[in-house]
Amino acid sequence: MVPEGWYMGLAAALFLIGALGILLRRNALVMFMCVELMLNAVNLTLVSAGRALNDLDGQVAVFFILVVAAAEVVVGLAIIVAIFRRRSTASVDELSDLKG
Amino acid sequence: MVEALLFVVMAIAALAGAVTVVVARNPIYSALGLLGTLFSVAVLYVIQLAHFVAAVQVIVYAGAVMTLFLFVIMLIGVDKSESTEENLPMQRIWVGVLAIVVILFTGGVTLAGNFEWVVPQPTATISGAPISEPVNGTIQAIAEPLFTGWVLAFEATALLLTIAAAGAIALAHFRRKGV
């Protein structure tokens, strides 16, 4: 049996890559994909910890995170499309209207 | 042994997909990299006996969410002209510092615990009699806590999904004045 520490390490690596993507990329769509990456890393930790602790609640929590992620994607992509129709750009650097 | 081999292969696939998401110029390649990561993580769920979660991962994430992403990429056009220059001063340096700190912290915690991240519950007594079965995430096993202890959260997600659907429709009906 692979120790759950390895799964935790993999999840941490995935989370870090996702966070770096959000900080480095400017395309709103790619940033959204990086958010999905980070959510997946968290799901992996929940499943691994649930197995190590012999508890099913980890997997139930993953189910709820999946639902929240799906809702977030639906609204987020709708916002991106609405912005694109008005501005013809998906770059977050262009959206600086609220800058003081 | 089989688990270790599968873990290594799928971990490499997941990391390769994740790196592709971040470095690819073309958003389509980013989407495909994310798809690879999602499938690899689904296999890791199966290894850990989380069968229901793995199925939902493939159906909802790899199926529905990625299809939605590809739809939107096609809808707004593939934009490869993302500028590479950073507008925020010091952003890149701080990102590098953050990455190094996180790597050191995670590596330290993992190595200090000798890869035992949580204290495992004993699954068998010394004489070999099992105390409890290892968790097996079948639909039936997931459904019991879902509809007993977590039922309030379950109802809340129903409300959340309704709100999300209504919000998406409201945003899709957005019209410019005079058009």
Chai-1 contact restraints between the chains, C-beta under 6 A:
chainA,res_idxA,chainB,res_idxB,connection_type,confidence,min_distance_angstrom,max_distance_angstrom,comment,restraint_id
A,V2,B,E3,contact,1.0,0.0,6.0,A-B,restraint_1
A,V2,B,A4,contact,1.0,0.0,6.0,A-B,restraint_2
A,V2,B,F7,contact,1.0,0.0,6.0,A-B,restraint_3
A,P3,B,F115,contact,1.0,0.0,6.0,A-B,restraint_4
A,E4,B,W117,contact,1.0,0.0,6.0,A-B,restraint_5
A,G5,B,T110,contact,1.0,0.0,6.0,A-B,restraint_6
A,G5,B,F115,contact,1.0,0.0,6.0,A-B,restraint_7
A,G5,B,E116,contact,1.0,0.0,6.0,A-B,restraint_8
A,G5,B,W117,contact,1.0,0.0,6.0,A-B,restraint_9
A,M8,B,W117,contact,1.0,0.0,6.0,A-B,restraint_10
A,G9,B,T110,contact,1.0,0.0,6.0,A-B,restraint_11
A,L10,B,A11,contact,1.0,0.0,6.0,A-B,restraint_12
A,A12,B,T106,contact,1.0,0.0,6.0,A-B,restraint_13
A,L14,B,A18,contact,1.0,0.0,6.0,A-B,restraint_14
A,L16,B,V102,contact,1.0,0.0,6.0,A-B,restraint_15
A,I17,B,A18,contact,1.0,0.0,6.0,A-B,restraint_16
A,I17,B,V22,contact,1.0,0.0,6.0,A-B,restraint_17
A,G21,B,V22,contact,1.0,0.0,6.0,A-B,restraint_18
A,L23,B,V95,contact,1.0,0.0,6.0,A-B,restraint_19
A,R26,B,E82,contact,1.0,0.0,6.0,A-B,restraint_20
A,N27,B,E82,contact,1.0,0.0,6.0,A-B,restraint_21
A,L29,B,P27,contact,1.0,0.0,6.0,A-B,restraint_22
A,V30,B,P27,contact,1.0,0.0,6.0,A-B,restraint_23
A,V30,B,S30,contact,1.0,0.0,6.0,A-B,restraint_24
A,M33,B,V21,contact,1.0,0.0,6.0,A-B,restraint_25
A,M33,B,S30,contact,1.0,0.0,6.0,A-B,restraint_26
A,M33,B,L34,contact,1.0,0.0,6.0,A-B,restraint_27
A,L37,B,A18,contact,1.0,0.0,6.0,A-B,restraint_28
A,N40,B,V41,contact,1.0,0.0,6.0,A-B,restraint_29
A,L44,B,V41,contact,1.0,0.0,6.0,A-B,restraint_30
A,V47,B,Y45,contact,1.0,0.0,6.0,A-B,restraint_31
A,V47,B,Q48,contact,1.0,0.0,6.0,A-B,restraint_32
A,V47,B,A50,contact,1.0,0.0,6.0,A-B,restraint_33
A,A49,B,V118,contact,1.0,0.0,6.0,A-B,restraint_34
A,R51,B,Q48,contact,1.0,0.0,6.0,A-B,restraint_35
A,A52,B,V118,contact,1.0,0.0,6.0,A-B,restraint_36
A,A52,B,P120,contact,1.0,0.0,6.0,A-B,restraint_37
A,L53,B,V118,contact,1.0,0.0,6.0,A-B,restraint_38
A,L53,B,Q121,contact,1.0,0.0,6.0,A-B,restraint_39
A,N54,B,Q121,contact,1.0,0.0,6.0,A-B,restraint_40
A,N54,B,V135,contact,1.0,0.0,6.0,A-B,restraint_41
A,L56,B,V135,contact,1.0,0.0,6.0,A-B,restraint_42
A,L56,B,A141,contact,1.0,0.0,6.0,A-B,restraint_43
A,L56,B,P145,contact,1.0,0.0,6.0,A-B,restraint_44
A,Q59,B,A50,contact,1.0,0.0,6.0,A-B,restraint_45
A,Q59,B,V53,contact,1.0,0.0,6.0,A-B,restraint_46
A,Q59,B,G137,contact,1.0,0.0,6.0,A-B,restraint_47
A,Q59,B,I142,contact,1.0,0.0,6.0,A-B,restraint_48
A,V60,B,P145,contact,1.0,0.0,6.0,A-B,restraint_49
A,V60,B,L146,contact,1.0,0.0,6.0,A-B,restraint_50
A,V60,B,W150,contact,1.0,0.0,6.0,A-B,restraint_51
A,V62,B,V53,contact,1.0,0.0,6.0,A-B,restraint_52
A,F64,B,A153,contact,1.0,0.0,6.0,A-B,restraint_53
A,L66,B,V56,contact,1.0,0.0,6.0,A-B,restraint_54
A,L66,B,V60,contact,1.0,0.0,6.0,A-B,restraint_55
A,V67,B,T157,contact,1.0,0.0,6.0,A-B,restraint_56
A,A70,B,V60,contact,1.0,0.0,6.0,A-B,restraint_57
A,A71,B,L160,contact,1.0,0.0,6.0,A-B,restraint_58
A,A71,B,L161,contact,1.0,0.0,6.0,A-B,restraint_59
A,A71,B,A164,contact,1.0,0.0,6.0,A-B,restraint_60
A,V73,B,V65,contact,1.0,0.0,6.0,A-B,restraint_61
A,V74,B,A164,contact,1.0,0.0,6.0,A-B,restraint_62
A,V74,B,A168,contact,1.0,0.0,6.0,A-B,restraint_63
A,V75,B,A164,contact,1.0,0.0,6.0,A-B,restraint_64
A,V75,B,G167,contact,1.0,0.0,6.0,A-B,restraint_65
A,V75,B,A168,contact,1.0,0.0,6.0,A-B,restraint_66
A,L77,B,L68,contact,1.0,0.0,6.0,A-B,restraint_67
A,L77,B,V72,contact,1.0,0.0,6.0,A-B,restraint_68
A,A78,B,A168,contact,1.0,0.0,6.0,A-B,restraint_69
A,A78,B,L171,contact,1.0,0.0,6.0,A-B,restraint_70
A,A82,B,L171,contact,1.0,0.0,6.0,A-B,restraint_71
A,A82,B,F174,contact,1.0,0.0,6.0,A-B,restraint_72
A,F84,B,I76,contact,1.0,0.0,6.0,A-B,restraint_73
A,A90,B,I76,contact,1.0,0.0,6.0,A-B,restraint_74
A,A90,B,D79,contact,1.0,0.0,6.0,A-B,restraint_75
A,D93,B,N87,contact,1.0,0.0,6.0,A-B,restraint_76
